[in-house]
Amino acid sequence: MKTSKIKLNEASEVEEFVKAAGKCDFDIDIFYNRVIIDAKSILGIMSMDLTQELTVQCYGEDKEFEKAIQKFAIA
């Protein structure tokens, strides 16, 4: 299991993130406070407070997905 911190600022970034997550054959969750959302759900992510830092938890490994989320990573 791998955990990363990301920030999604606009709808186009959410769409790009969901497309990358959708290509993975394992579960990916996004956390903010007590809310847990499936990372493959564009409506779920859009309903979150995108002004906050989000925690992504991957239950598998995919090099392409890791490369794709680097764009949104918080240092």
C-alpha positions in Angstrom: 0.0 0.0 0.0 1.4 3.4 -1.0 0.3 6.8 0.3 0.8 10.2 -1.4 -0.4 13.7 -0.8 -1.8 15.6 -3.8 -3.6 18.9 -4.6 -6.2 19.1 -7.4 -7.0 22.7 -8.3 -9.4 22.5 -11.2 -11.9 20.2 -12.9 -9.5 19.3 -15.7 -7.0 18.1 -13.2 -9.7 15.9 -11.5 -10.6 14.5 -14.9 -6.9 13.7 -15.7 -6.4 12.1 -12.3 -9.6 9.9 -12.6 -8.5 8.8 -16.1 -5.1 7.7 -14.7 -6.8 5.9 -11.8 -9.3 4.2 -14.0 -6.5 2.4 -15.9 -5.4 0.6 -12.7 -6.7 -2.8 -11.8 -6.6 -2.2 -8.0 -8.4 0.0 -5.6 -7.4 3.6 -5.0 -9.0 5.8 -2.3 -8.8 9.5 -1.6 -9.1 10.8 2.0 -9.8 14.2 3.4 -10.7 14.4 7.1 -13.1 11.5 7.6 -14.3 11.3 4.1 -13.1 8.4 1.9 -13.8 8.5 -1.8 -13.1 6.0 -4.6 -10.4 7.7 -6.8 -12.1 6.3 -9.9 -15.3 8.4 -9.2 -15.1 11.8 -10.8 -18.4 12.9 -9.1 -17.0 11.7 -5.7 -13.8 13.7 -6.1 -15.7 16.8 -7.4 -17.8 16.7 -4.3 -14.7 17.0 -2.0 -13.2 20.3 -0.8 -10.5 20.7 -3.5 -9.0 23.6 -1.6 -7.5 21.1 0.8 -4.6 18.7 0.5 -5.8 15.2 -0.3 -4.3 11.8 0.6 -4.2 9.1 -2.0 -3.9 5.5 -0.9 -3.1 2.9 -3.6 -3.7 -0.8 -2.9 -1.3 -2.0 -5.6 1.5 -0.7 -7.8 1.4 0.8 -11.3 4.3 2.8 -12.6 2.2 4.8 -15.1 -0.2 5.9 -12.4 2.7 6.9 -10.1 4.1 8.9 -12.9 0.8 10.6 -13.6 0.1 11.7 -10.0 3.6 13.2 -9.7 2.1 16.2 -11.4 -0.3 16.8 -8.5 2.1 15.8 -5.7 2.7 18.1 -2.8 6.4 18.3 -1.8 
